[in-house]
Amino acid sequence: MRLYLAVAVLMLAFVAYTEAQDDTSIQERFDRFGQKLTEIGQSLAEKTKTAFQDLHNSEFGTSTRNWFTDAFQKMKLFMQKMKS
């Protein structure tokens, strides 16, 4: 059991040491963070656009649009008859 604990502690020390050796500045880290946020935003925008296009082209979307168009036309005709 002690051997496993010793190996785990050595691995943690090695990871901490290698991260301490990293010479990246805070500016570089913020730049990378900004780039990652941009990539995430673009990916999300593309996925959202695709989802809306799929919904627009689906049978549900088409039938709903047709129903609203028909209902609007009926209401328009009804209002025109009310004026006359």
All heavy atoms as an XYZ file, in Angstrom:
686
protein
N       0.824     -1.189      0.000
C       0.000      0.000      0.000
C       0.867      1.251      0.000
O       0.527      2.236     -0.634
C      -0.923     -0.052      1.223
C      -1.940      1.032      1.240
S      -3.044      0.791     -0.161
C      -4.323      1.878      0.223
N       1.973      1.193      0.723
C       2.868      2.347      0.791
C       3.481      2.640     -0.575
O       3.709      3.788     -0.909
C       3.980      2.104      1.801
C       3.533      2.141      3.211
C       4.730      2.021      4.119
N       4.318      1.761      5.483
C       5.142      1.542      6.463
N       6.444      1.521      6.222
N       4.704      1.323      7.666
N       3.745      1.577     -1.328
C       4.346      1.755     -2.642
C       3.407      2.531     -3.563
O       3.827      3.442     -4.269
C       4.699      0.395     -3.256
C       5.338      0.439     -4.640
C       6.658      1.205     -4.583
C       5.551     -0.953     -5.173
N       2.110      2.186     -3.544
C       1.140      2.907     -4.370
C       1.059      4.372     -3.967
O       0.984      5.258     -4.810
C      -0.248      2.269     -4.261
C      -0.328      0.889     -4.862
C      -0.740     -0.183     -4.098
C       0.013      0.677     -6.189
C      -0.819     -1.448     -4.643
C      -0.059     -0.581     -6.754
C      -0.482     -1.644     -5.968
O      -0.561     -2.894     -6.518
N       1.070      4.613     -2.679
C       1.015      5.987     -2.185
C       2.274      6.758     -2.583
O       2.192      7.911     -3.016
C       0.850      5.981     -0.656
C       0.673      7.339      0.011
C      -0.561      8.035     -0.531
C       0.572      7.174      1.509
N       3.414      6.128     -2.494
C       4.666      6.772     -2.867
C       4.688      7.086     -4.363
O       5.129      8.167     -4.778
C       5.850      5.893     -2.486
N       4.196      6.171     -5.183
C       4.156      6.402     -6.628
C       3.210      7.550     -6.951
O       3.525      8.410     -7.780
C       3.740      5.100     -7.373
C       3.456      5.382     -8.833
C       4.824      4.041     -7.220
N       2.068      7.586     -6.280
C       1.108      8.665     -6.515
C       1.702     10.015     -6.131
O       1.556     11.006     -6.861
C      -0.175      8.405     -5.738
N       2.397     10.085     -5.020
C       3.023     11.332     -4.578
C       4.118     11.745     -5.550
O       4.240     12.926     -5.906
C       3.577     11.198     -3.141
C       4.445     12.378     -2.772
C       2.432     11.040     -2.152
N       4.909     10.797     -6.021
C       5.955     11.114     -6.992
C       5.357     11.626     -8.300
O       5.885     12.556     -8.916
C       6.835      9.889     -7.253
C       7.828      9.540     -6.137
C       8.542      8.225     -6.463
C       8.840     10.662     -5.970
N       4.258     11.028     -8.741
C       3.604     11.492     -9.974
C       3.083     12.914     -9.801
O       3.233     13.752    -10.703
C       2.458     10.546    -10.360
C       2.932      9.185    -10.837
S       3.955      9.281    -12.315
C       2.792      9.851    -13.507
N       2.472     13.205     -8.674
C       1.987     14.558     -8.416
C       3.146     15.560     -8.377
O       3.036     16.671     -8.907
C       1.200     14.609     -7.108
C      -0.181     13.955     -7.141
C      -0.787     13.947     -5.744
C      -1.089     14.698     -8.104
N       4.233     15.165     -7.763
C       5.402     16.045     -7.714
C       5.956     16.271     -9.118
O       6.349     17.393     -9.463
C       6.470     15.444     -6.802
N       5.991     15.232     -9.940
C       6.487     15.367    -11.302
C       5.589     16.290    -12.123
O       6.069     17.146    -12.874
C       6.571     13.985    -11.964
C       7.039     14.025    -13.386
C       8.360     14.344    -13.678
C       6.166     13.762    -14.427
C       8.799     14.397    -14.991
C       6.587     13.813    -15.743
C       7.908     14.131    -16.030
N       4.283     16.144    -11.986
C       3.345     17.013    -12.709
C       3.526     18.463    -12.264
O       3.564     19.378    -13.092
C       1.891     16.537    -12.496
C       0.893     17.568    -12.980
C       1.666     15.209    -13.193
N       3.641     18.686    -10.970
C       3.835     20.036    -10.457
C       5.148     20.622    -10.965
O       5.219     21.801    -11.332
C       3.811     20.027     -8.935
N       6.177     19.806    -11.021
C       7.478     20.279    -11.499
C       7.430     20.640    -12.983
O       7.942     21.675    -13.390
C       8.540     19.197    -11.258
C       9.893     19.546    -11.823
C      10.706     20.482    -11.190
C      10.355     18.952    -12.993
C      11.940     20.814    -11.710
C      11.591     19.269    -13.518
C      12.381     20.208    -12.871
O      13.606     20.525    -13.405
N       6.791     19.803    -13.788
C       6.736     20.083    -15.229
C       5.870     21.310    -15.511
O       6.154     22.076    -16.422
C       6.203     18.883    -16.015
O       4.931     18.493    -15.501
C       7.170     17.730    -15.971
N       4.801     21.504    -14.739
C       3.988     22.703    -14.924
C       4.748     23.953    -14.496
O       4.577     25.016    -15.066
C       2.673     22.585    -14.165
C       1.698     21.633    -14.823
C       0.376     21.568    -14.090
O       0.189     22.326    -13.114
O      -0.462     20.761    -14.494
N       5.597     23.817    -13.486
C       6.391     24.955    -13.038
C       7.437     25.325    -14.085
O       7.846     26.483    -14.174
C       7.061     24.640    -11.701
N       7.880     24.366    -14.876
C       8.873     24.617    -15.913
C       8.275     25.310    -17.138
O       8.995     25.804    -17.992
C       9.537     23.305    -16.346
C      10.317     22.627    -15.246
C      11.478     23.485    -14.771
O      12.147     24.117    -15.556
N      11.698     23.495    -13.464
N       6.970     25.336    -17.242
C       6.278     25.943    -18.376
C       6.546     27.447    -18.371
O       6.282     28.142    -17.404
C       4.777     25.658    -18.273
C       4.052     25.982    -19.555
O       4.718     26.181    -20.579
O       2.814     26.019    -19.518
N       7.094     27.958    -19.489
C       7.474     29.359    -19.558
C       6.413     30.236    -20.225
O       6.719     31.325    -20.682
C       8.798     29.510    -20.333
C       9.971     28.999    -19.524
O       9.858     28.956    -18.285
O      10.989     28.652    -20.142
N       5.189     29.766    -20.288
C       4.165     30.586    -20.916
C       3.771     31.720    -19.981
O       3.651     31.555    -18.775
C       2.910     29.746    -21.246
O       2.417     29.166    -20.046
C       3.226     28.672    -22.256
N       3.602     32.866    -20.574
C       3.240     34.028    -19.775
C       1.729     34.076    -19.599
O       0.972     33.348    -20.242
C       3.723     35.303    -20.466
O       2.997     35.517    -21.657
N       1.315     34.954    -18.741
C      -0.116     35.124    -18.509
C      -0.784     35.629    -19.782
O      -1.899     35.211    -20.112
C      -0.347     36.085    -17.323
C       0.125     35.428    -16.026
C      -1.811     36.473    -17.222
C       0.048     36.313    -14.814
N      -0.101     36.491    -20.514
C      -0.657     37.009    -21.766
C      -0.928     35.881    -22.761
O      -1.979     35.843    -23.397
C       0.308     38.033    -22.383
C      -0.165     38.619    -23.696
C      -1.402     39.469    -23.525
O      -1.561     40.127    -22.516
N      -2.270     39.445    -24.510
N       0.017     34.945    -22.873
C      -0.164     33.815    -23.785
C      -1.327     32.935    -23.335
O      -2.092     32.443    -24.158
C       1.115     32.997    -23.875
C       2.238     33.708    -24.592
C       3.546     32.955    -24.491
O       3.628     31.979    -23.711
O       4.482     33.335    -25.197
N      -1.467     32.739    -22.036
C      -2.576     31.939    -21.521
C      -3.912     32.619    -21.818
O      -4.873     31.960    -22.182
C      -2.425     31.708    -20.027
C      -1.296     30.760    -19.705
C      -1.193     30.491    -18.242
N      -0.036     29.656    -17.966
C       0.268     29.197    -16.777
N      -0.487     29.492    -15.740
N       1.325     28.441    -16.610
N      -3.988     33.941    -21.653
C      -5.224     34.662    -21.980
C      -5.514     34.597    -23.476
O      -6.667     34.484    -23.886
C      -5.148     36.115    -21.521
C      -5.465     36.309    -20.067
C      -4.561     36.922    -19.226
C      -6.684     35.891    -19.546
C      -4.855     37.118    -17.885
C      -6.982     36.073    -18.211
C      -6.069     36.686    -17.365
N      -4.457     34.665    -24.287
C      -4.656     34.552    -25.735
C      -5.233     33.187    -26.107
O      -6.166     33.090    -26.908
C      -3.336     34.780    -26.483
C      -2.881     36.222    -26.449
O      -3.723     37.108    -26.166
O      -1.685     36.474    -26.707
N      -4.661     32.139    -25.535
C      -5.170     30.796    -25.800
C      -6.605     30.638    -25.302
O      -7.442     30.025    -25.958
C      -4.281     29.736    -25.150
C      -3.069     29.400    -26.008
C      -2.359     28.186    -25.479
N      -1.255     28.701    -24.656
C      -0.807     28.153    -23.548
N      -1.341     27.059    -23.079
N       0.182     28.691    -22.874
N      -6.886     31.220    -24.145
C      -8.233     31.163    -23.592
C      -9.214     31.877    -24.518
O     -10.305     31.376    -24.793
C      -8.259     31.800    -22.195
C      -9.601     31.789    -21.546
C     -10.158     30.608    -21.095
C     -10.315     32.960    -21.386
C     -11.399     30.590    -20.489
C     -11.559     32.956    -20.783
C     -12.099     31.765    -20.326
N      -8.804     33.032    -25.031
C      -9.654     33.767    -25.970
C      -9.892     32.984    -27.250
O     -11.005     32.979    -27.787
N      -8.860     32.335    -27.745
C      -9.005     31.523    -28.956
C      -9.957     30.354    -28.720
O     -10.789     30.039    -29.576
C      -7.647     31.004    -29.411
C      -6.738     32.071    -29.974
C      -5.326     31.563    -30.223
O      -4.985     30.445    -29.850
N      -4.506     32.388    -30.850
N      -9.852     29.729    -27.559
C     -10.739     28.607    -27.251
C     -12.184     29.083    -27.146
O     -13.098     28.417    -27.625
C     -10.315     27.928    -25.947
C      -9.075     27.086    -26.093
C      -8.717     26.410    -24.798
C      -7.432     25.622    -24.934
N      -7.074     24.933    -23.684
N     -12.394     30.250    -26.519
C     -13.747     30.790    -26.429
C     -14.307     31.099    -27.812
O     -15.488     30.854    -28.089
C     -13.774     32.047    -25.566
C     -13.717     31.844    -24.063
C     -13.755     33.186    -23.345
C     -14.872     30.981    -23.589
N     -13.470     31.631    -28.688
C     -13.907     31.919    -30.054
C     -14.297     30.637    -30.772
O     -15.323     30.579    -31.445
C     -12.787     32.639    -30.829
O     -12.439     33.834    -30.132
C     -13.211     32.977    -32.241
N     -13.485     29.603    -30.633
C     -13.791     28.318    -31.260
C     -15.099     27.740    -30.723
O     -15.919     27.230    -31.490
C     -12.655     27.326    -31.018
C     -11.376     27.658    -31.759
C     -10.219     26.773    -31.336
O     -10.431     25.817    -30.556
O      -9.091     27.036    -31.772
N     -15.296     27.829    -29.420
C     -16.532     27.314    -28.816
C     -17.732     28.102    -29.337
O     -18.764     27.528    -29.673
C     -16.446     27.378    -27.276
C     -15.444     26.352    -26.765
C     -17.811     27.140    -26.642
C     -15.106     26.496    -25.293
N     -17.585     29.428    -29.403
C     -18.671     30.261    -29.910
C     -19.019     29.944    -31.351
O     -20.194     29.855    -31.715
N     -18.011     29.760    -32.188
C     -18.261     29.427    -33.591
C     -18.908     28.054    -33.724
O     -19.825     27.859    -34.524
C     -16.959     29.479    -34.392
C     -16.431     30.880    -34.579
C     -15.051     30.911    -35.214
O     -14.364     29.903    -35.297
N     -14.642     32.090    -35.664
N     -18.451     27.110    -32.931
C     -19.027     25.762    -32.953
C     -20.485     25.801    -32.511
O     -21.352     25.180    -33.136
C     -18.227     24.839    -32.049
O     -18.847     23.582    -31.939
N     -20.760     26.545    -31.456
C     -22.126     26.661    -30.963
C     -23.018     27.341    -31.989
O     -24.155     26.906    -32.217
C     -22.149     27.435    -29.648
C     -23.507     27.631    -28.991
C     -24.103     26.285    -28.605
C     -23.382     28.517    -27.772
N     -22.514     28.373    -32.627
C     -23.299     29.076    -33.644
C     -23.616     28.154    -34.814
O     -24.749     28.151    -35.316
C     -22.537     30.310    -34.127
N     -22.653     27.379    -35.234
C     -22.868     26.452    -36.355
C     -23.889     25.371    -35.986
O     -24.775     25.039    -36.780
C     -21.547     25.813    -36.781
C     -21.635     24.967    -38.018
C     -22.023     25.751    -39.258
O     -21.619     26.918    -39.384
O     -22.750     25.185    -40.088
N     -23.779     24.835    -34.786
C     -24.718     23.807    -34.346
C     -26.130     24.384    -34.221
O     -27.113     23.717    -34.584
C     -24.274     23.214    -33.010
C     -23.059     22.328    -33.131
C     -22.610     21.814    -31.781
C     -21.346     20.987    -31.896
N     -20.884     20.513    -30.587
N     -26.246     25.597    -33.716
C     -27.553     26.241    -33.585
C     -28.157     26.503    -34.950
O     -29.350     26.260    -35.170
C     -27.418     27.555    -32.791
O     -26.821     27.275    -31.521
C     -28.771     28.209    -32.584
N     -27.342     26.994    -35.879
C     -27.823     27.253    -37.236
C     -28.321     25.959    -37.880
O     -29.386     25.933    -38.508
C     -26.695     27.868    -38.065
C     -27.077     28.200    -39.476
C     -25.901     28.807    -40.232
C     -26.252     29.067    -41.680
N     -25.120     29.613    -42.428
N     -27.580     24.895    -37.723
C     -27.970     23.605    -38.280
C     -29.276     23.115    -37.654
O     -30.157     22.614    -38.361
C     -26.862     22.564    -38.061
O     -25.654     23.044    -38.649
C     -27.219     21.223    -38.667
N     -29.417     23.285    -36.347
C     -30.635     22.844    -35.669
C     -31.847     23.622    -36.170
O     -32.914     23.034    -36.411
C     -30.484     22.999    -34.159
N     -31.698     24.942    -36.339
C     -32.817     25.740    -36.845
C     -33.154     25.365    -38.287
O     -34.325     25.325    -38.667
C     -32.520     27.234    -36.738
C     -32.834     27.801    -35.380
C     -31.817     28.305    -34.583
C     -34.127     27.838    -34.899
C     -32.101     28.828    -33.334
C     -34.424     28.352    -33.659
C     -33.396     28.849    -32.864
N     -32.154     25.103    -39.092
C     -32.415     24.692    -40.469
C     -33.131     23.343    -40.500
O     -34.061     23.157    -41.300
C     -31.114     24.617    -41.266
C     -30.542     25.960    -41.621
C     -29.194     25.852    -42.302
O     -28.540     24.821    -42.264
N     -28.774     26.945    -42.928
N     -32.713     22.425    -39.641
C     -33.375     21.120    -39.575
C     -34.831     21.270    -39.139
O     -35.723     20.620    -39.691
C     -32.643     20.185    -38.620
C     -31.292     19.732    -39.150
O     -31.042     19.927    -40.373
O     -30.492     19.215    -38.354
N     -35.075     22.127    -38.153
C     -36.440     22.370    -37.697
C     -37.266     23.033    -38.794
O     -38.414     22.670    -39.022
C     -36.436     23.238    -36.443
C     -37.802     23.585    -35.856
C     -38.516     22.316    -35.398
C     -37.658     24.552    -34.706
N     -36.670     23.994    -39.484
C     -37.371     24.705    -40.555
C     -37.763     23.748    -41.680
O     -38.849     23.864    -42.252
C     -36.487     25.829    -41.105
C     -37.117     26.625    -42.196
N     -38.087     27.559    -41.966
C     -36.917     26.617    -43.532
C     -38.471     28.096    -43.118
N     -37.758     27.534    -44.085
N     -36.902     22.813    -42.005
C     -37.148     21.892    -43.108
C     -37.902     20.629    -42.692
O     -38.240     19.814    -43.548
C     -35.828     21.493    -43.771
C     -35.150     22.693    -44.401
O     -35.795     23.630    -44.833
N     -33.829     22.666    -44.437
N     -38.176     20.478    -41.407
C     -38.857     19.266    -40.948
C     -40.344     19.313    -41.289
O     -40.903     20.358    -41.628
C     -38.692     19.122    -39.433
O     -39.461     20.102    -38.763
N     -40.976     18.178    -41.192
C     -42.414     18.087    -41.457
C     -43.196     18.924    -40.455
O     -44.161     19.603    -40.812
C     -42.861     16.627    -41.384
C     -44.327     16.429    -41.688
C     -44.738     14.978    -41.578
O     -43.876     14.092    -41.617
O     -45.956     14.755    -41.455
N     -42.773     18.904    -39.204
C     -43.435     19.702    -38.171
C     -43.355     21.192    -38.488
O     -44.356     21.912    -38.398
C     -42.796     19.427    -36.805
C     -43.302     20.327    -35.711
C     -44.552     20.133    -35.165
C     -42.514     21.374    -35.241
C     -45.020     20.962    -34.154
C     -42.976     22.206    -34.240
C     -44.233     21.994    -33.694
N     -42.189     21.648    -38.874
C     -42.023     23.065    -39.203
C     -42.858     23.474    -40.402
O     -43.502     24.531    -40.400
N     -42.866     22.638    -41.415
C     -43.638     22.944    -42.626
C     -45.134     22.956    -42.333
O     -45.843     23.880    -42.738
C     -43.325     21.910    -43.722
O     -41.918     21.907    -43.961
C     -44.045     22.243    -45.011
N     -45.617     21.956    -41.616
C     -47.055     21.903    -41.317
C     -47.474     23.053    -40.406
O     -48.564     23.615    -40.572
C     -47.428     20.559    -40.700
O     -46.789     20.377    -39.465
N     -46.630     23.437    -39.476
C     -46.949     24.558    -38.596
C     -47.013     25.861    -39.379
O     -47.936     26.667    -39.190
C     -45.904     24.665    -37.463
O     -45.862     23.433    -36.754
C     -46.230     25.798    -36.511
N     -46.037     26.078    -40.251
C     -46.067     27.293    -41.089
C     -47.310     27.331    -41.957
O     -47.963     28.375    -42.086
C     -44.811     27.365    -41.966
C     -43.640     28.019    -41.305
C     -42.535     28.345    -42.295
N     -42.204     27.267    -43.208
C     -41.429     26.226    -42.912
N     -40.901     26.124    -41.718
N     -41.177     25.298    -43.815
N     -47.671     26.196    -42.564
C     -48.866     26.136    -43.402
C     -50.122     26.419    -42.586
O     -51.029     27.123    -43.046
C     -48.976     24.775    -44.091
C     -47.906     24.594    -45.151
O     -47.333     25.551    -45.651
N     -47.631     23.342    -45.475
N     -50.205     25.883    -41.373
C     -51.361     26.115    -40.525
C     -51.491     27.596    -40.192
O     -52.584     28.163    -40.257
C     -51.250     25.290    -39.245
C     -52.440     25.459    -38.354
C     -53.611     24.792    -38.427
C     -52.554     26.386    -37.271
N     -54.467     25.243    -37.456
C     -53.844     26.226    -36.730
C     -51.703     27.332    -36.706
C     -54.289     26.961    -35.653
C     -52.156     28.079    -35.637
C     -53.434     27.898    -35.117
N     -50.372     28.240    -39.815
C     -50.417     29.670    -39.495
C     -50.792     30.502    -40.726
O     -51.542     31.471    -40.622
C     -49.081     30.155    -38.917
C     -48.969     29.949    -37.440
C     -48.075     29.017    -36.932
C     -49.745     30.674    -36.563
C     -47.972     28.822    -35.564
C     -49.645     30.486    -35.186
C     -48.754     29.552    -34.689
N     -50.287     30.128    -41.878
C     -50.626     30.851    -43.107
C     -52.118     30.735    -43.399
O     -52.782     31.735    -43.702
C     -49.806     30.304    -44.293
O     -48.420     30.445    -43.998
C     -50.121     31.061    -45.573
N     -52.650     29.531    -43.272
C     -54.087     29.332    -43.507
C     -54.926     30.089    -42.481
O     -55.927     30.734    -42.839
C     -54.431     27.844    -43.467
C     -53.851     27.073    -44.633
O     -53.492     27.708    -45.656
O     -53.745     25.829    -44.524
N     -54.531     30.029    -41.220
C     -55.288     30.724    -40.183
C     -55.253     32.236    -40.413
O     -56.266     32.926    -40.235
C     -54.728     30.380    -38.802
N     -54.117     32.765    -40.811
C     -54.013     34.193    -41.078
C     -54.882     34.590    -42.268
O     -55.552     35.634    -42.227
C     -52.549     34.575    -41.338
C     -52.348     36.034    -41.586
C     -52.447     36.944    -40.552
C     -52.056     36.506    -42.855
C     -52.266     38.298    -40.770
C     -51.885     37.856    -43.099
C     -51.983     38.747    -42.040
N     -54.890     33.783    -43.302
C     -55.724     34.078    -44.476
C     -57.201     34.052    -44.102
O     -57.982     34.908    -44.537
C     -55.443     33.079    -45.605
C     -54.087     33.244    -46.252
C     -53.916     34.612    -46.906
O     -54.856     35.190    -47.432
N     -52.706     35.133    -46.832
N     -57.612     33.076    -43.291
C     -59.010     33.011    -42.854
C     -59.384     34.239    -42.030
O     -60.467     34.810    -42.204
C     -59.253     31.743    -42.046
C     -59.242     30.486    -42.881
C     -59.412     29.265    -42.005
C     -59.304     27.993    -42.816
N     -59.390     26.779    -41.978
N     -58.494     34.658    -41.135
C     -58.767     35.833    -40.318
C     -58.823     37.077    -41.194
O     -59.671     37.961    -40.993
C     -57.695     35.994    -39.231
C     -58.004     37.119    -38.267
S     -56.942     37.249    -36.816
C     -55.352     36.865    -37.412
N     -57.952     37.158    -42.178
C     -57.935     38.291    -43.097
C     -59.252     38.363    -43.879
O     -59.841     39.446    -44.018
C     -56.745     38.135    -44.031
C     -56.421     39.324    -44.873
C     -55.127     39.033    -45.640
C     -54.887     40.026    -46.730
N     -53.675     39.713    -47.493
N     -59.723     37.247    -44.383
C     -61.002     37.208    -45.107
C     -62.167     37.580    -44.187
O     -63.072     38.312    -44.591
C     -61.237     35.827    -45.714
C     -60.391     35.464    -46.920
C     -60.596     34.004    -47.307
C     -60.718     36.382    -48.093
N     -62.136     37.082    -42.953
C     -63.171     37.392    -42.009
C     -63.222     38.899    -41.721
O     -64.301     39.491    -41.665
C     -62.947     36.611    -40.702
C     -63.937     36.897    -39.637
C     -65.218     36.373    -39.708
C     -63.607     37.696    -38.542
C     -66.145     36.626    -38.725
C     -64.522     37.972    -37.557
C     -65.799     37.427    -37.642
N     -62.054     39.512    -41.567
C     -61.992     40.964    -41.292
C     -62.487     41.753    -42.506
O     -63.155     42.779    -42.346
C     -60.569     41.383    -40.921
C     -60.111     40.780    -39.629
S     -61.157     41.240    -38.274
C     -60.064     42.265    -37.386
N     -62.184     41.301    -43.696
C     -62.653     41.977    -44.889
C     -64.170     41.877    -45.001
O     -64.842     42.833    -45.417
C     -61.983     41.395    -46.154
C     -60.557     41.798    -46.302
C     -59.882     41.136    -47.508
O     -60.463     40.266    -48.146
N     -58.656     41.563    -47.797
N     -64.744     40.753    -44.640
C     -66.195     40.595    -44.654
C     -66.845     41.469    -43.599
O     -67.951     41.976    -43.807
C     -66.580     39.134    -44.422
C     -66.291     38.244    -45.610
C     -66.700     36.825    -45.328
C     -66.331     35.920    -46.484
N     -66.716     34.511    -46.209
N     -66.170     41.661    -42.489
C     -66.715     42.508    -41.419
C     -66.761     43.962    -41.859
O     -67.672     44.699    -41.481
C     -65.869     42.384    -40.149
C     -65.919     41.031    -39.493
S     -67.453     40.735    -38.636
C     -67.252     41.813    -37.249
N     -65.799     44.424    -42.659
C     -65.766     45.800    -43.142
C     -66.884     46.048    -44.153
O     -67.419     47.138    -44.243
C     -64.412     46.113    -43.796
C     -63.318     46.374    -42.833
C     -62.076     46.792    -43.590
C     -60.965     47.181    -42.665
N     -59.773     47.593    -43.406
N     -67.207     45.057    -44.941
C     -68.195     45.249    -46.010
C     -69.603     45.277    -45.494
O     -70.083     44.945    -44.566
C     -68.120     44.145    -47.041
O     -66.841     43.825    -47.416
